[in-house]
Amino acid sequence: MDIYSIYSTSVGASGSRQNITAIKQIAEDNEDNSKTLFSNLLGSAMESINTTNGYLSDAENEEIKLALGETENAHDLTIALSKASTALQYTVAIRDKFMEAYKEIMQINI
């Protein structure tokens, strides 16, 4: 139900009950949507962190292989280090933006 359906209902004793019911339904739907959005955002952030950790681990493994002489291609280390660096920079940038948003929210007067 959208907001325009509330305006189109007639005003009266039964109309005001319909408005209240419609408003309650919209509030419940918005609450469910916000929970879902936050859950999706948090899940995406955790997935991004896990991916970054994977890239960092791969880079470390490639360094160990190179040090032990087990690698056949030195380019694998360069690629792994580049992926890890880019992923880490992206993760840190997201964290910084999140912290800025959190600070702005905390400054809002209630």
Backbone as CSV, one residue per row, in Angstrom:
resi,resn,N_x,N_y,N_z,CA_x,CA_y,CA_z,C_x,C_y,C_z
1,MET,0.854,-1.175,0.000,0.000,0.000,0.000,0.890,1.224,0.000
2,ASP,0.565,2.183,-0.828,1.362,3.392,-0.898,0.631,4.563,-0.244
3,ILE,1.300,5.670,-0.126,0.771,6.832,0.583,-0.411,7.450,-0.143
4,TYR,-0.469,7.304,-1.456,-1.553,7.910,-2.216,-2.893,7.243,-1.930
5,SER,-2.879,5.983,-1.560,-4.139,5.310,-1.239,-4.733,5.846,0.055
6,ILE,-3.891,6.389,0.934,-4.408,6.978,2.175,-5.164,8.259,1.863
7,TYR,-4.639,9.066,0.972,-5.280,10.334,0.641,-6.592,10.147,-0.106
8,SER,-6.731,9.039,-0.808,-7.932,8.844,-1.605,-9.101,8.281,-0.807
9,THR,-8.890,7.875,0.442,-9.992,7.348,1.243,-10.841,8.489,1.750
10,SER,-12.088,8.189,1.981,-13.007,9.229,2.468,-12.766,9.502,3.935
11,VAL,-13.018,10.722,4.327,-12.825,11.108,5.713,-14.163,11.004,6.422
12,GLY,-14.157,10.345,7.510,-15.346,10.120,8.307,-14.975,9.159,9.406
13,ALA,-15.950,8.650,10.118,-15.666,7.739,11.223,-14.982,6.480,10.714
14,SER,-15.538,5.874,9.684,-14.920,4.656,9.152,-13.671,5.006,8.330
15,GLY,-13.691,6.167,7.688,-12.550,6.595,6.897,-11.324,6.820,7.752
16,SER,-11.485,7.397,8.926,-10.340,7.643,9.799,-9.783,6.329,10.330
17,ARG,-10.664,5.344,10.555,-10.180,4.018,10.984,-9.369,3.378,9.865
18,GLN,-9.828,3.544,8.643,-9.085,2.992,7.510,-7.734,3.682,7.386
19,ASN,-7.723,4.999,7.602,-6.458,5.734,7.537,-5.483,5.239,8.590
20,ILE,-5.967,5.050,9.805,-5.105,4.587,10.892,-4.577,3.196,10.585
21,THR,-5.459,2.330,10.104,-5.035,0.977,9.746,-4.008,1.016,8.622
22,ALA,-4.252,1.858,7.633,-3.319,1.977,6.510,-1.978,2.516,6.973
23,ILE,-1.994,3.498,7.847,-0.750,4.078,8.362,0.015,3.041,9.173
24,LYS,-0.688,2.262,9.997,-0.025,1.207,10.762,0.607,0.186,9.835
25,GLN,-0.106,-0.185,8.779,0.426,-1.160,7.832,1.675,-0.626,7.141
26,ILE,1.640,0.640,6.739,2.800,1.251,6.085,3.984,1.286,7.048
27,ALA,3.739,1.624,8.311,4.814,1.665,9.301,5.419,0.284,9.498
28,GLU,4.575,-0.747,9.557,5.084,-2.103,9.725,5.884,-2.541,8.501
29,ASP,5.386,-2.214,7.314,6.111,-2.566,6.092,7.462,-1.867,6.027
30,ASN,7.492,-0.583,6.406,8.750,0.171,6.394,9.734,-0.393,7.406
31,GLU,9.236,-0.828,8.560,10.103,-1.401,9.581,10.707,-2.709,9.081
32,ASP,9.871,-3.537,8.453,10.382,-4.791,7.900,11.405,-4.522,6.800
33,ASN,11.133,-3.542,5.945,12.064,-3.198,4.871,13.381,-2.680,5.423
34,SER,13.323,-1.852,6.475,14.561,-1.310,7.032,15.380,-2.403,7.698
35,LYS,14.708,-3.372,8.339,15.439,-4.490,8.920,16.115,-5.316,7.834
36,THR,15.396,-5.544,6.751,15.946,-6.307,5.646,17.119,-5.565,5.006
37,LEU,16.968,-4.251,4.806,18.038,-3.465,4.201,19.286,-3.466,5.071
38,PHE,19.093,-3.303,6.380,20.242,-3.300,7.288,20.905,-4.670,7.303
39,SER,20.097,-5.713,7.310,20.629,-7.068,7.301,21.435,-7.321,6.028
40,ASN,20.906,-6.874,4.891,21.629,-7.033,3.626,22.925,-6.234,3.620
41,LEU,22.870,-5.022,4.155,24.065,-4.181,4.216,25.132,-4.814,5.095
42,LEU,24.726,-5.303,6.245,25.677,-5.932,7.161,26.257,-7.204,6.549
43,GLY,25.413,-7.992,5.900,25.896,-9.208,5.252,26.886,-8.910,4.143
44,SER,26.602,-7.873,3.382,27.499,-7.469,2.307,28.836,-6.983,2.866
45,ALA,28.791,-6.251,3.948,30.024,-5.760,4.575,30.867,-6.929,5.096
46,MET,30.217,-7.897,5.714,30.951,-9.050,6.227,31.549,-9.872,5.084
47,GLU,30.811,-9.996,3.992,31.324,-10.711,2.822,32.535,-9.992,2.239
48,SER,32.482,-8.672,2.210,33.600,-7.882,1.708,34.832,-8.057,2.592
49,ILE,34.633,-8.070,3.881,35.755,-8.264,4.814,36.356,-9.656,4.642
50,ASN,35.501,-10.660,4.487,36.006,-12.022,4.281,36.780,-12.136,2.973
51,THR,36.311,-11.476,1.931,37.013,-11.481,0.645,38.378,-10.806,0.779
52,THR,38.411,-9.680,1.482,39.676,-8.978,1.708,40.644,-9.859,2.485
53,ASN,40.145,-10.523,3.528,41.007,-11.424,4.296,41.535,-12.558,3.424
54,GLY,40.702,-13.047,2.521,41.144,-14.096,1.599,42.262,-13.620,0.697
55,TYR,42.120,-12.416,0.154,43.168,-11.856,-0.707,44.470,-11.638,0.066
56,LEU,44.364,-11.160,1.304,45.567,-10.960,2.122,46.243,-12.297,2.426
57,SER,45.447,-13.309,2.698,45.997,-14.641,2.962,46.663,-15.216,1.724
58,ASP,46.039,-15.039,0.566,46.636,-15.513,-0.685,47.972,-14.827,-0.948
59,ALA,48.029,-13.520,-0.696,49.280,-12.780,-0.900,50.369,-13.297,0.036
60,GLU,49.995,-13.556,1.276,50.974,-14.071,2.240,51.465,-15.460,1.817
61,ASN,50.556,-16.295,1.337,50.947,-17.629,0.869,51.889,-17.546,-0.328
62,GLU,51.622,-16.606,-1.237,52.502,-16.429,-2.398,53.884,-15.940,-1.966
63,GLU,53.948,-15.088,-0.944,55.243,-14.629,-0.429,56.027,-15.800,0.144
64,ILE,55.329,-16.655,0.870,55.996,-17.824,1.469,56.500,-18.769,0.379
65,LYS,55.673,-18.994,-0.646,56.087,-19.857,-1.755,57.319,-19.305,-2.461
66,LEU,57.346,-17.982,-2.668,58.494,-17.365,-3.326,59.747,-17.492,-2.465
67,ALA,59.580,-17.292,-1.143,60.733,-17.384,-0.237,61.282,-18.813,-0.178
68,LEU,60.412,-19.798,-0.286,60.850,-21.195,-0.241,61.283,-21.724,-1.600
69,GLY,61.081,-20.934,-2.639,61.456,-21.350,-3.984,60.466,-22.318,-4.609
70,GLU,59.261,-22.369,-4.109,58.258,-23.306,-4.611,57.436,-22.747,-5.772
71,THR,57.582,-21.472,-6.049,56.784,-20.866,-7.111,57.526,-20.922,-8.437
72,GLU,56.766,-21.097,-9.492,57.355,-21.120,-10.828,57.227,-19.768,-11.520
73,ASN,56.318,-18.924,-11.020,56.035,-17.655,-11.685,56.019,-16.537,-10.641
74,ALA,56.925,-15.597,-10.756,57.000,-14.480,-9.803,55.845,-13.497,-9.987
75,HIS,55.194,-13.569,-11.134,54.080,-12.658,-11.393,52.877,-12.957,-10.496
76,ASP,52.756,-14.213,-10.052,51.651,-14.574,-9.170,51.707,-13.775,-7.868
77,LEU,52.915,-13.575,-7.359,53.080,-12.784,-6.131,52.660,-11.339,-6.373
78,THR,53.074,-10.770,-7.486,52.723,-9.383,-7.799,51.214,-9.220,-7.939
79,ILE,50.582,-10.168,-8.605,49.125,-10.109,-8.784,48.424,-10.255,-7.444
80,ALA,48.863,-11.197,-6.618,48.244,-11.401,-5.309,48.403,-10.176,-4.417
81,LEU,49.595,-9.579,-4.441,49.822,-8.375,-3.632,48.963,-7.208,-4.124
82,SER,48.807,-7.087,-5.416,47.992,-6.017,-5.982,46.521,-6.188,-5.604
83,LYS,46.007,-7.412,-5.703,44.621,-7.683,-5.312,44.398,-7.369,-3.832
84,ALA,45.341,-7.818,-3.002,45.216,-7.604,-1.566,45.250,-6.121,-1.227
85,SER,46.140,-5.379,-1.871,46.256,-3.946,-1.616,44.985,-3.201,-2.018
86,THR,44.464,-3.519,-3.195,43.252,-2.860,-3.671,42.062,-3.180,-2.774
87,ALA,41.914,-4.443,-2.403,40.799,-4.842,-1.540,40.902,-4.177,-0.171
88,LEU,42.111,-4.088,0.361,42.295,-3.460,1.668,41.997,-1.960,1.610
89,GLN,42.428,-1.294,0.554,42.133,0.132,0.403,40.619,0.372,0.304
90,TYR,39.943,-0.483,-0.440,38.489,-0.369,-0.581,37.794,-0.579,0.767
91,THR,38.230,-1.591,1.514,37.631,-1.883,2.813,37.854,-0.729,3.786
92,VAL,39.033,-0.166,3.790,39.328,0.960,4.678,38.506,2.188,4.278
93,ALA,38.328,2.422,2.986,37.518,3.558,2.533,36.064,3.393,2.969
94,ILE,35.534,2.184,2.869,34.156,1.916,3.314,34.047,2.132,4.821
95,ARG,35.028,1.657,5.568,35.012,1.861,7.022,35.027,3.340,7.376
96,ASP,35.860,4.111,6.683,35.946,5.545,6.949,34.621,6.247,6.671
97,LYS,33.967,5.894,5.560,32.663,6.494,5.237,31.615,6.103,6.269
98,PHE,31.663,4.856,6.711,30.725,4.405,7.739,30.935,5.187,9.030
99,MET,32.182,5.401,9.411,32.465,6.147,10.642,32.024,7.604,10.524
100,GLU,32.189,8.201,9.354,31.707,9.573,9.143,30.193,9.641,9.290
101,ALA,29.498,8.673,8.696,28.037,8.643,8.791,27.603,8.438,10.239
102,TYR,28.290,7.577,10.959,27.969,7.328,12.360,28.152,8.597,13.197
103,LYS,29.230,9.314,12.966,29.471,10.557,13.700,28.394,11.591,13.408
104,GLU,27.950,11.668,12.144,26.875,12.613,11.800,25.573,12.220,12.478
105,ILE,25.279,10.949,12.522,24.056,10.489,13.177,24.109,10.796,14.669
106,MET,25.277,10.617,15.292,25.396,10.875,16.714,25.275,12.353,17.054
107,GLN,25.518,13.227,16.094,25.405,14.671,16.337,23.992,15.190,16.172
108,ILE,23.084,14.351,15.676,21.690,14.790,15.484,21.032,14.945,16.854
109,ASN,20.408,16.084,17.042,19.683,16.322,18.292,18.319,15.666,18.224
110,ILE,17.973,14.978,19.304,16.669,14.297,19.349,15.713,15.100,20.199
